[in-house]
Amino acid sequence: MAIKSLSIRIDEEMLHKLHYIADYEGRSANSQILILIRDSIAEFEEKHGKIFDKENRED
């Protein structure tokens, strides 16, 4: 699996809070974002079914 980069726009207060939580959890901000994304995907798939990528799609 290739690792891709993603740029986001985030206001200063939210960025500060992200860093605060990441520091509290002993993670980098990047790792914290990945965990939040992973958890969001898992929650979505639990509610709506598995998401398949283009190469592993079940037709």
TORVO-996448 format. One line per 2 residues: number of its first residue (from 0); their letters; for each residue x, y, z of C-alpha. Coordinates in Angstrom, 2 decimals. Each point is the difference from the previous one (the first is absolute). Example, Ala and Ser with C-alpha at 12.3 -4.5 7.8 and 13.67 -1.06 7.14 Angstrom:
0	AS	12.30:-4.50:7.80  1.37:3.44:-0.66
//
This chain:
0	MA	0.00:0.00:0.00  1.40:3.36:-1.02
2	IK	0.09:2.83:2.51  -1.55:3.22:-1.33
4	SL	0.19:3.56:1.30  -3.00:2.20:0.70
6	SI	-0.02:3.70:0.83  -2.83:1.46:2.07
8	RI	-1.06:3.46:1.05  -0.63:0.21:3.74
10	DE	-0.64:2.98:2.23  2.53:0.81:2.70
12	EM	-2.22:-0.93:2.95  -0.84:-3.42:-1.43
14	LH	3.66:-0.64:-0.80  0.96:0.92:3.55
16	KL	-2.61:-2.39:1.38  1.16:-2.76:-2.35
18	HY	3.58:0.41:1.24  -1.21:0.06:3.61
20	IA	-1.86:-3.30:-0.41  2.83:-1.59:-1.97
22	DY	2.53:1.01:2.68  -2.29:-1.35:2.72
24	EG	-0.25:-3.33:-1.85  3.76:-0.06:-0.68
26	RS	-0.42:0.27:-3.75  0.95:2.36:-2.76
28	AN	-2.75:2.14:-1.51  0.30:-2.06:-3.20
30	SQ	-0.50:-3.27:1.88  -2.97:1.47:1.85
32	IL	-1.61:1.06:-3.28  0.52:-3.49:-1.46
34	IL	-1.68:-1.56:3.05  -2.95:2.39:-0.31
36	IR	-0.35:-0.82:-3.71  0.29:-3.76:0.65
38	DS	-2.66:0.18:2.73  -2.31:2.06:-2.21
40	IA	0.31:-2.51:-2.86  -0.65:-2.93:2.35
42	EF	-3.11:1.72:1.37  -1.26:0.75:-3.52
44	EE	0.60:-3.58:-1.17  -1.72:-1.40:3.07
46	KH	-3.08:2.04:-0.83  0.04:-0.21:-3.83
48	GK	2.10:-3.03:-0.96  3.59:-0.48:-1.07
50	IF	1.56:2.48:-2.40  2.04:-1.72:-2.72
52	DK	2.79:1.70:-1.89  0.06:-0.07:-3.80
54	EN	2.28:-3.06:-0.15  -1.85:-2.10:2.61
56	RE	-3.58:0.90:-0.83  -2.67:-2.66:0.49
58	D	-2.43:0.25:-2.90
//
